[in-house]
Amino acid sequence: MEIYNQPANRFVASFVGGNNFLKAENQNGDVYLDCSGDKINELSGTTAEVIAAVRPENLMVHLDSDTLQDDQISIPGTIKQISFVGREMEAHGTTESGELLKAVSRPDVRILNLNHGDEIRFAFARSDISLFEDNETGQRLQ
C-alpha cells in the first residue's frame, strides 16, 4: 500500500497501478497545471521542473451541471471512449492541451451515455496529486 500510495519515483507510479501524468510548471515554488492554469501546490526549496500525477480512481468525470467541491481542480476535456466493465466504468478523454486521461469510477448512466467528442470536465482533489521531478529519475517531490 505504501508503494502504491507514495511511489518513490515516476516509474514506480506508472508501473504500480497506473497514473495520469499532467504537465505542470514550477514558478518559484508555486506549481501550476498547464492544462488548467490552476495552482495545485507549493514546493519550497526546489526549482525542479515538475510533473503532476493523479490515479485513475481519483479522477472524476463531471458534466457542466455537476457541482465541484471547493478543493477540487477542474480540467476541461473531451470524451474519447467510455467503457462499462461491470462494477466500474472507464472514461478516456483528452484535455484541451492534448493530454490523455483515464478515469475509473462506479457506473453513471449520464456519463455512459456520452459520445466521442462530447465536452466534459475532469476533476480531482488537490490532496490526490503527487508531484515528481520531470526528468529521467523522476524522483517524488510531494
N, C-alpha and C positions, 0 to 999 in steps of 0.2 A: 504494500500500500504506500509506503514511503517513496519508493522509486516511481510509482505511478503519479502520486500527488506532488512530489518535489523532485522531478528529474534533475540530475546534476548538469546536464547539457542538452543542447538542441537535438542531438542524435538520439539520446535516450527518450526524450519527449516524443519524437516521431516514431520510434520503434515500439515503445510500450504504450499501446492503446491509441496511437494516432493523435494528431493535433491539427488545428487550423493555424497557420502562421500568417501574420499580418505585418506589413511593413510599418515601421514606426520611426520617429525622429526624436533624437535626444537633443534638446535645446537647452544647454547649460543645466542639465539635471532634470528638466521638465520633459516628460515623454508624451508625445502626441501620435495618434494613429494617422497615417497618411490618408486612409480611405474615408475618414470622417472628420478629421481635424480636432477630435476630442482629446483633451488632456487625460491621460489614463493613469499616470503615476509620476512620482518624483524619485529620482535616483541621486543620492548625494555621493560626491567623491568620484564620479566616473564621467568621462566624456565619450565612452564607447558608443559605437553605432549599435542600435538595438533592434530586435525583432520581438513582437508580441505573439503569444500563443494562447489559444483557447480550445479546450477539449470539445469535441462534437456534442457531447451530452450537456454541456454548459451553454451552448449556443441555441437560441430560440428563434423561430420564425414568427414574425408579427405582421399583421395586416395593419393598414393605416388607422383602422378604428380601434385597435388594441391600445390599452394604456400601459405605459412603461413605468417601472419603478424608478425612484429618484437616483439610485446608484447604478442604473443600467446605462450602458453605452449602446447607441443605436447606429447601425450602418445601413444605408440604402443599398439595395441589391435587386437582382433579378433571378427568378427561378429557372434552373436548367432541367432538373429532374426531381420527381417525388416518387419514393418507393414505399409501399406498405409491406412490412416484413413481420407480420403477426402482432406481437406486443409493442412493436416500435414502428416508427416511420423514419425514413431518411430523406432529408431535403438537401439537394445540392444546388448551389447557386453561385453567382459571382457578384462582387462588389462593383460599384461604378468605375473603380480603378482597375478592374480585371482580375482581382484576386479570387481564387476558388475557395468556397466554403462548404462545409458539410455540417448539418445539424441533425442530431438524433434525439427523438423525443417520443412520448406517447402519441398514438394516432389522434389527429384532429381533423375532422371531416372538412372543415373550412380550408385547411392547408392542403389536404389530399386532393381537393377539387381544383387546385390551382393548375395553370397550364404553363408550359415552357414560355418564357418571356414575360410572365406576369411580374410586376414590381411588388417587392415586399421590403421588410426591414429585418435585418438580423440583429439580435440583441443579446447582451450578456452582462453579468455583474462585474464591476471593476475588480472585486475580490477573486474572480475566476481567471484573471490574467496572470500569465507567467512571462517574465522577460528574460531574454537571452542575448548575449553578445552576437551581433550579426557578422560572424567571421567563421573561420574554419573550425575552431574548437567549440564555439557556441556555448560558452560557459554560462550557467544560470546567474542572473543578476538579482532576481527577486521572484 
